[in-house]
Amino acid sequence: MGYKIFSIIFILCGLFVMWFAIFGKKKEIKEFGSGVPTNFIDVILMMIYKLLPSIIRKILLFALGLAISIGFTYILFKMW
């Protein structure tokens, strides 16, 4: 039961990220990030993300949301 609720919450989070990628404003998408980087890989990824144009950021956010939704939908139906 717990994994079903967990999966549904993350599916909704993935859908929110996809919605944000499509309907979010440029300024909101530019500020969207993980906050303070905690390790070197985070620093590199944050620099790459900040240097990319807005359309590429939208595509990456949409792909991230899609991957989250598909992955947790698979988990939900696989464990059913």
Biopython code that builds the backbone (N, CA, C, O; Angstrom):
import numpy as np
from Bio.PDB.StructureBuilder import StructureBuilder

atoms = [
    (1, "MET", "N", (0.819, -1.197, 0.000)),
    (1, "MET", "CA", (0.000, 0.000, 0.000)),
    (1, "MET", "C", (0.863, 1.261, 0.000)),
    (1, "MET", "O", (0.547, 2.239, -0.679)),
    (2, "GLY", "N", (1.955, 1.231, 0.767)),
    (2, "GLY", "CA", (2.806, 2.407, 0.870)),
    (2, "GLY", "C", (3.464, 2.783, -0.445)),
    (2, "GLY", "O", (3.578, 3.965, -0.771)),
    (3, "TYR", "N", (3.909, 1.758, -1.222)),
    (3, "TYR", "CA", (4.563, 2.061, -2.494)),
    (3, "TYR", "C", (3.581, 2.647, -3.502)),
    (3, "TYR", "O", (3.980, 3.420, -4.373)),
    (4, "LYS", "N", (2.287, 2.285, -3.393)),
    (4, "LYS", "CA", (1.295, 2.847, -4.309)),
    (4, "LYS", "C", (1.140, 4.343, -4.079)),
    (4, "LYS", "O", (1.125, 5.123, -5.032)),
    (5, "ILE", "N", (1.027, 4.742, -2.826)),
    (5, "ILE", "CA", (0.886, 6.168, -2.502)),
    (5, "ILE", "C", (2.153, 6.916, -2.891)),
    (5, "ILE", "O", (2.089, 8.007, -3.457)),
    (6, "PHE", "N", (3.315, 6.321, -2.582)),
    (6, "PHE", "CA", (4.600, 6.911, -2.935)),
    (6, "PHE", "C", (4.707, 7.100, -4.449)),
    (6, "PHE", "O", (5.136, 8.156, -4.912)),
    (7, "SER", "N", (4.322, 6.093, -5.214)),
    (7, "SER", "CA", (4.381, 6.171, -6.675)),
    (7, "SER", "C", (3.422, 7.222, -7.211)),
    (7, "SER", "O", (3.777, 7.983, -8.111)),
    (8, "ILE", "N", (2.220, 7.273, -6.671)),
    (8, "ILE", "CA", (1.232, 8.260, -7.132)),
    (8, "ILE", "C", (1.713, 9.678, -6.852)),
    (8, "ILE", "O", (1.530, 10.567, -7.684)),
    (9, "ILE", "N", (2.320, 9.898, -5.702)),
    (9, "ILE", "CA", (2.843, 11.233, -5.371)),
    (9, "ILE", "C", (3.924, 11.631, -6.370)),
    (9, "ILE", "O", (3.933, 12.764, -6.852)),
    (10, "PHE", "N", (4.839, 10.708, -6.685)),
    (10, "PHE", "CA", (5.902, 11.046, -7.626)),
    (10, "PHE", "C", (5.395, 11.157, -9.057)),
    (10, "PHE", "O", (5.952, 11.928, -9.839)),
    (11, "ILE", "N", (4.368, 10.419, -9.423)),
    (11, "ILE", "CA", (3.757, 10.595, -10.751)),
    (11, "ILE", "C", (3.173, 11.999, -10.864)),
    (11, "ILE", "O", (3.334, 12.663, -11.888)),
    (12, "LEU", "N", (2.498, 12.445, -9.819)),
    (12, "LEU", "CA", (1.949, 13.805, -9.823)),
    (12, "LEU", "C", (3.054, 14.856, -9.862)),
    (12, "LEU", "O", (2.901, 15.887, -10.517)),
    (13, "CYS", "N", (4.157, 14.608, -9.174)),
    (13, "CYS", "CA", (5.296, 15.535, -9.226)),
    (13, "CYS", "C", (5.854, 15.606, -10.649)),
    (13, "CYS", "O", (6.178, 16.691, -11.133)),
    (14, "GLY", "N", (5.967, 14.464, -11.316)),
    (14, "GLY", "CA", (6.439, 14.446, -12.698)),
    (14, "GLY", "C", (5.504, 15.201, -13.627)),
    (14, "GLY", "O", (5.957, 15.916, -14.522)),
    (15, "LEU", "N", (4.197, 15.047, -13.419)),
    (15, "LEU", "CA", (3.225, 15.784, -14.226)),
    (15, "LEU", "C", (3.323, 17.282, -13.963)),
    (15, "LEU", "O", (3.178, 18.084, -14.886)),
    (16, "PHE", "N", (3.568, 17.667, -12.708)),
    (16, "PHE", "CA", (3.742, 19.082, -12.395)),
    (16, "PHE", "C", (4.975, 19.651, -13.092)),
    (16, "PHE", "O", (4.930, 20.768, -13.607)),
    (17, "VAL", "N", (6.063, 18.907, -13.113)),
    (17, "VAL", "CA", (7.283, 19.383, -13.777)),
    (17, "VAL", "C", (7.032, 19.540, -15.274)),
    (17, "VAL", "O", (7.497, 20.509, -15.874)),
    (18, "MET", "N", (6.305, 18.607, -15.888)),
    (18, "MET", "CA", (5.982, 18.738, -17.309)),
    (18, "MET", "C", (5.089, 19.947, -17.552)),
    (18, "MET", "O", (5.299, 20.689, -18.511)),
    (19, "TRP", "N", (4.085, 20.154, -16.683)),
    (19, "TRP", "CA", (3.207, 21.306, -16.823)),
    (19, "TRP", "C", (4.007, 22.597, -16.680)),
    (19, "TRP", "O", (3.799, 23.550, -17.431)),
    (20, "PHE", "N", (4.922, 22.622, -15.716)),
    (20, "PHE", "CA", (5.751, 23.800, -15.486)),
    (20, "PHE", "C", (6.645, 24.073, -16.695)),
    (20, "PHE", "O", (6.861, 25.231, -17.052)),
    (21, "ALA", "N", (7.166, 23.018, -17.328)),
    (21, "ALA", "CA", (8.021, 23.191, -18.500)),
    (21, "ALA", "C", (7.246, 23.781, -19.671)),
    (21, "ALA", "O", (7.800, 24.541, -20.465)),
    (22, "ILE", "N", (5.970, 23.433, -19.781)),
    (22, "ILE", "CA", (5.175, 23.930, -20.905)),
    (22, "ILE", "C", (4.628, 25.329, -20.635)),
    (22, "ILE", "O", (4.712, 26.204, -21.497)),
    (23, "PHE", "N", (4.069, 25.545, -19.443)),
    (23, "PHE", "CA", (3.356, 26.782, -19.171)),
    (23, "PHE", "C", (4.112, 27.771, -18.285)),
    (23, "PHE", "O", (3.607, 28.863, -18.021)),
    (24, "GLY", "N", (5.297, 27.416, -17.827)),
    (24, "GLY", "CA", (6.056, 28.309, -16.947)),
    (24, "GLY", "C", (6.634, 29.494, -17.711)),
    (24, "GLY", "O", (6.921, 29.400, -18.905)),
    (25, "LYS", "N", (6.800, 30.598, -17.014)),
    (25, "LYS", "CA", (7.403, 31.789, -17.616)),
    (25, "LYS", "C", (8.916, 31.624, -17.671)),
    (25, "LYS", "O", (9.490, 30.830, -16.925)),
    (26, "LYS", "N", (9.562, 32.383, -18.566)),
    (26, "LYS", "CA", (11.010, 32.285, -18.723)),
    (26, "LYS", "C", (11.741, 32.561, -17.417)),
    (26, "LYS", "O", (12.699, 31.868, -17.076)),
    (27, "LYS", "N", (11.290, 33.569, -16.692)),
    (27, "LYS", "CA", (11.964, 33.938, -15.446)),
    (27, "LYS", "C", (11.835, 32.819, -14.412)),
    (27, "LYS", "O", (12.798, 32.516, -13.707)),
    (28, "GLU", "N", (10.658, 32.206, -14.316)),
    (28, "GLU", "CA", (10.450, 31.112, -13.368)),
    (28, "GLU", "C", (11.300, 29.902, -13.732)),
    (28, "GLU", "O", (11.858, 29.246, -12.854)),
    (29, "ILE", "N", (11.398, 29.605, -15.027)),
    (29, "ILE", "CA", (12.181, 28.461, -15.467)),
    (29, "ILE", "C", (13.667, 28.715, -15.242)),
    (29, "ILE", "O", (14.412, 27.797, -14.899)),
    (30, "LYS", "N", (14.099, 29.964, -15.435)),
    (30, "LYS", "CA", (15.503, 30.286, -15.207)),
    (30, "LYS", "C", (15.871, 30.120, -13.739)),
    (30, "LYS", "O", (16.993, 29.722, -13.426)),
    (31, "GLU", "N", (14.946, 30.419, -12.838)),
    (31, "GLU", "CA", (15.211, 30.317, -11.406)),
    (31, "GLU", "C", (14.980, 28.910, -10.866)),
    (31, "GLU", "O", (15.346, 28.619, -9.727)),
    (32, "PHE", "N", (14.385, 28.043, -11.662)),
    (32, "PHE", "CA", (14.116, 26.672, -11.235)),
    (32, "PHE", "C", (15.432, 25.921, -11.117)),
    (32, "PHE", "O", (16.179, 25.816, -12.090)),
    (33, "GLY", "N", (15.716, 25.403, -9.945)),
    (33, "GLY", "CA", (16.969, 24.680, -9.752)),
    (33, "GLY", "C", (16.955, 23.965, -8.425)),
    (33, "GLY", "O", (15.961, 23.986, -7.698)),
    (34, "SER", "N", (18.064, 23.334, -8.118)),
    (34, "SER", "CA", (18.136, 22.526, -6.907)),
    (34, "SER", "C", (18.611, 23.309, -5.697)),
    (34, "SER", "O", (18.816, 22.713, -4.639)),
    (35, "GLY", "N", (18.793, 24.606, -5.804)),
    (35, "GLY", "CA", (19.244, 25.395, -4.661)),
    (35, "GLY", "C", (20.755, 25.410, -4.571)),
    (35, "GLY", "O", (21.445, 25.536, -5.582)),
    (36, "VAL", "N", (21.263, 25.283, -3.369)),
    (36, "VAL", "CA", (22.703, 25.326, -3.137)),
    (36, "VAL", "C", (23.321, 23.973, -3.521)),
    (36, "VAL", "O", (22.903, 22.935, -3.009)),
    (37, "PRO", "N", (24.316, 23.982, -4.424)),
    (37, "PRO", "CA", (24.944, 22.721, -4.799)),
    (37, "PRO", "C", (25.725, 22.123, -3.627)),
    (37, "PRO", "O", (26.414, 22.838, -2.899)),
    (38, "THR", "N", (25.609, 20.815, -3.456)),
    (38, "THR", "CA", (26.242, 20.165, -2.315)),
    (38, "THR", "C", (27.523, 19.417, -2.677)),
    (38, "THR", "O", (28.310, 19.075, -1.794)),
    (39, "ASN", "N", (27.739, 19.160, -3.970)),
    (39, "ASN", "CA", (28.980, 18.498, -4.371)),
    (39, "ASN", "C", (29.409, 19.025, -5.740)),
    (39, "ASN", "O", (28.728, 19.855, -6.341)),
    (40, "PHE", "N", (30.535, 18.533, -6.214)),
    (40, "PHE", "CA", (31.123, 19.043, -7.452)),
    (40, "PHE", "C", (30.235, 18.761, -8.664)),
    (40, "PHE", "O", (30.140, 19.597, -9.562)),
    (41, "ILE", "N", (29.594, 17.612, -8.701)),
    (41, "ILE", "CA", (28.724, 17.273, -9.837)),
    (41, "ILE", "C", (27.535, 18.228, -9.889)),
    (41, "ILE", "O", (27.127, 18.656, -10.968)),
    (42, "ASP", "N", (26.976, 18.565, -8.717)),
    (42, "ASP", "CA", (25.893, 19.545, -8.666)),
    (42, "ASP", "C", (26.332, 20.897, -9.203)),
    (42, "ASP", "O", (25.574, 21.565, -9.906)),
    (43, "VAL", "N", (27.545, 21.301, -8.878)),
    (43, "VAL", "CA", (28.078, 22.586, -9.356)),
    (43, "VAL", "C", (28.173, 22.570, -10.875)),
    (43, "VAL", "O", (27.750, 23.524, -11.529)),
    (44, "ILE", "N", (28.718, 21.507, -11.441)),
    (44, "ILE", "CA", (28.853, 21.401, -12.899)),
    (44, "ILE", "C", (27.478, 21.403, -13.572)),
    (44, "ILE", "O", (27.264, 22.127, -14.544)),
    (45, "LEU", "N", (26.545, 20.593, -13.055)),
    (45, "LEU", "CA", (25.205, 20.540, -13.648)),
    (45, "LEU", "C", (24.481, 21.873, -13.532)),
    (45, "LEU", "O", (23.778, 22.278, -14.458)),
    (46, "MET", "N", (24.645, 22.561, -12.403)),
    (46, "MET", "CA", (24.008, 23.867, -12.231)),
    (46, "MET", "C", (24.586, 24.891, -13.212)),
    (46, "MET", "O", (23.845, 25.703, -13.764)),
    (47, "MET", "N", (25.901, 24.856, -13.430)),
    (47, "MET", "CA", (26.509, 25.788, -14.385)),
    (47, "MET", "C", (26.012, 25.508, -15.800)),
    (47, "MET", "O", (25.700, 26.438, -16.545)),
    (48, "ILE", "N", (25.938, 24.241, -16.169)),
    (48, "ILE", "CA", (25.435, 23.887, -17.503)),
    (48, "ILE", "C", (23.991, 24.343, -17.658)),
    (48, "ILE", "O", (23.623, 24.904, -18.690)),
    (49, "TYR", "N", (23.176, 24.105, -16.641)),
    (49, "TYR", "CA", (21.763, 24.477, -16.696)),
    (49, "TYR", "C", (21.605, 25.994, -16.821)),
    (49, "TYR", "O", (20.762, 26.466, -17.584)),
    (50, "LYS", "N", (22.408, 26.757, -16.079)),
    (50, "LYS", "CA", (22.301, 28.220, -16.114)),
    (50, "LYS", "C", (22.770, 28.786, -17.445)),
    (50, "LYS", "O", (22.297, 29.847, -17.853)),
    (51, "LEU", "N", (23.682, 28.113, -18.132)),
    (51, "LEU", "CA", (24.211, 28.619, -19.393)),
    (51, "LEU", "C", (23.356, 28.263, -20.606)),
    (51, "LEU", "O", (23.521, 28.855, -21.672)),
    (52, "LEU", "N", (22.456, 27.313, -20.457)),
    (52, "LEU", "CA", (21.620, 26.887, -21.583)),
    (52, "LEU", "C", (20.529, 27.915, -21.884)),
    (52, "LEU", "O", (20.059, 28.606, -20.980)),
    (53, "PRO", "N", (20.129, 28.014, -23.151)),
    (53, "PRO", "CA", (19.003, 28.894, -23.490)),
    (53, "PRO", "C", (17.691, 28.367, -22.896)),
    (53, "PRO", "O", (17.592, 27.204, -22.507)),
    (54, "SER", "N", (16.713, 29.230, -22.837)),
    (54, "SER", "CA", (15.441, 28.919, -22.192)),
    (54, "SER", "C", (14.721, 27.731, -22.837)),
    (54, "SER", "O", (14.137, 26.914, -22.126)),
    (55, "ILE", "N", (14.751, 27.621, -24.140)),
    (55, "ILE", "CA", (14.030, 26.539, -24.821)),
    (55, "ILE", "C", (14.648, 25.183, -24.485)),
    (55, "ILE", "O", (13.929, 24.195, -24.335)),
    (56, "ILE", "N", (15.968, 25.131, -24.366)),
    (56, "ILE", "CA", (16.630, 23.877, -24.004)),
    (56, "ILE", "C", (16.293, 23.506, -22.561)),
    (56, "ILE", "O", (16.107, 22.330, -22.249)),
    (57, "ARG", "N", (16.213, 24.506, -21.682)),
    (57, "ARG", "CA", (15.811, 24.248, -20.294)),
    (57, "ARG", "C", (14.403, 23.664, -20.239)),
    (57, "ARG", "O", (14.136, 22.732, -19.480)),
    (58, "LYS", "N", (13.504, 24.224, -21.054)),
    (58, "LYS", "CA", (12.134, 23.709, -21.079)),
    (58, "LYS", "C", (12.105, 22.265, -21.552)),
    (58, "LYS", "O", (11.380, 21.441, -20.993)),
    (59, "ILE", "N", (12.883, 21.954, -22.572)),
    (59, "ILE", "CA", (12.932, 20.590, -23.090)),
    (59, "ILE", "C", (13.491, 19.638, -22.029)),
    (59, "ILE", "O", (12.965, 18.542, -21.835)),
    (60, "LEU", "N", (14.562, 20.060, -21.341)),
    (60, "LEU", "CA", (15.151, 19.220, -20.301)),
    (60, "LEU", "C", (14.183, 19.005, -19.135)),
    (60, "LEU", "O", (14.077, 17.894, -18.614)),
    (61, "LEU", "N", (13.479, 20.058, -18.727)),
    (61, "LEU", "CA", (12.512, 19.913, -17.641)),
    (61, "LEU", "C", (11.364, 18.993, -18.042)),
    (61, "LEU", "O", (10.909, 18.174, -17.243)),
    (62, "PHE", "N", (10.895, 19.131, -19.287)),
    (62, "PHE", "CA", (9.827, 18.260, -19.754)),
    (62, "PHE", "C", (10.293, 16.806, -19.779)),
    (62, "PHE", "O", (9.560, 15.908, -19.363)),
    (63, "ALA", "N", (11.514, 16.577, -20.267)),
    (63, "ALA", "CA", (12.049, 15.214, -20.312)),
    (63, "ALA", "C", (12.215, 14.642, -18.903)),
    (63, "ALA", "O", (11.950, 13.461, -18.677)),
    (64, "LEU", "N", (12.649, 15.467, -17.965)),
    (64, "LEU", "CA", (12.785, 15.019, -16.581)),
    (64, "LEU", "C", (11.431, 14.629, -16.000)),
    (64, "LEU", "O", (11.300, 13.572, -15.382)),
    (65, "GLY", "N", (10.425, 15.476, -16.195)),
    (65, "GLY", "CA", (9.082, 15.163, -15.708)),
    (65, "GLY", "C", (8.508, 13.917, -16.362)),
    (65, "GLY", "O", (7.852, 13.113, -15.700)),
    (66, "LEU", "N", (8.748, 13.756, -17.646)),
    (66, "LEU", "CA", (8.271, 12.574, -18.364)),
    (66, "LEU", "C", (8.947, 11.309, -17.843)),
    (66, "LEU", "O", (8.294, 10.283, -17.656)),
    (67, "ALA", "N", (10.252, 11.385, -17.609)),
    (67, "ALA", "CA", (10.981, 10.224, -17.087)),
    (67, "ALA", "C", (10.492, 9.857, -15.688)),
    (67, "ALA", "O", (10.331, 8.676, -15.378)),
    (68, "ILE", "N", (10.257, 10.852, -14.848)),
    (68, "ILE", "CA", (9.748, 10.589, -13.500)),
    (68, "ILE", "C", (8.374, 9.928, -13.573)),
    (68, "ILE", "O", (8.125, 8.931, -12.896)),
    (69, "SER", "N", (7.491, 10.479, -14.387)),
    (69, "SER", "CA", (6.133, 9.930, -14.496)),
    (69, "SER", "C", (6.127, 8.516, -15.055)),
    (69, "SER", "O", (5.445, 7.639, -14.525)),
    (70, "ILE", "N", (6.881, 8.293, -16.116)),
    (70, "ILE", "CA", (6.916, 6.958, -16.723)),
    (70, "ILE", "C", (7.561, 5.957, -15.774)),
    (70, "ILE", "O", (7.076, 4.834, -15.633)),
    (71, "GLY", "N", (8.648, 6.354, -15.125)),
    (71, "GLY", "CA", (9.334, 5.447, -14.213)),
    (71, "GLY", "C", (8.461, 5.016, -13.052)),
    (71, "GLY", "O", (8.398, 3.830, -12.727)),
    (72, "PHE", "N", (7.789, 5.964, -12.426)),
    (72, "PHE", "CA", (6.962, 5.601, -11.282)),
    (72, "PHE", "C", (5.650, 4.945, -11.701)),
    (72, "PHE", "O", (5.066, 4.193, -10.921)),
    (73, "THR", "N", (5.176, 5.215, -12.916)),
    (73, "THR", "CA", (4.018, 4.474, -13.419)),
    (73, "THR", "C", (4.411, 3.016, -13.650)),
    (73, "THR", "O", (3.639, 2.109, -13.338)),
    (74, "TYR", "N", (5.582, 2.793, -14.183)),
    (74, "TYR", "CA", (6.076, 1.421, -14.356)),
    (74, "TYR", "C", (6.188, 0.709, -13.019)),
    (74, "TYR", "O", (5.766, -0.438, -12.879)),
    (75, "ILE", "N", (6.764, 1.400, -12.030)),
    (75, "ILE", "CA", (6.883, 0.814, -10.690)),
    (75, "ILE", "C", (5.512, 0.493, -10.112)),
    (75, "ILE", "O", (5.316, -0.561, -9.508)),
    (76, "LEU", "N", (4.565, 1.410, -10.301)),
    (76, "LEU", "CA", (3.229, 1.212, -9.767)),
    (76, "LEU", "C", (2.572, -0.030, -10.355)),
    (76, "LEU", "O", (1.997, -0.835, -9.622)),
    (77, "PHE", "N", (2.653, -0.192, -11.670)),
    (77, "PHE", "CA", (2.000, -1.332, -12.311)),
    (77, "PHE", "C", (2.803, -2.620, -12.183)),
    (77, "PHE", "O", (2.232, -3.711, -12.201)),
    (78, "LYS", "N", (4.127, -2.504, -12.054)),
    (78, "LYS", "CA", (4.961, -3.687, -11.882)),
    (78, "LYS", "C", (4.715, -4.334, -10.513)),
    (78, "LYS", "O", (4.710, -5.560, -10.404)),
    (79, "MET", "N", (4.514, -3.527, -9.481)),
    (79, "MET", "CA", (4.322, -4.033, -8.126)),
    (79, "MET", "C", (2.866, -4.433, -7.865)),
    (79, "MET", "O", (2.582, -5.063, -6.846)),
    (80, "TRP", "N", (1.961, -4.090, -8.742)),
    (80, "TRP", "CA", (0.543, -4.341, -8.538)),
    (80, "TRP", "C", (0.308, -5.776, -8.505)),
    (80, "TRP", "O", (-0.831, -6.211, -8.341)),
]
sb = StructureBuilder()
sb.init_structure("model")
sb.init_model(0)
sb.init_chain("A")
sb.init_seg("    ")
for serial, (resi, resn, name, xyz) in enumerate(atoms, 1):
    if name == "N":
        sb.init_residue(resn, " ", resi, " ")
    sb.init_atom(name, np.array(xyz, "f"), 0.0, 1.0, " ", f" {name:<3s}", serial, name[0])
structure = sb.get_structure()
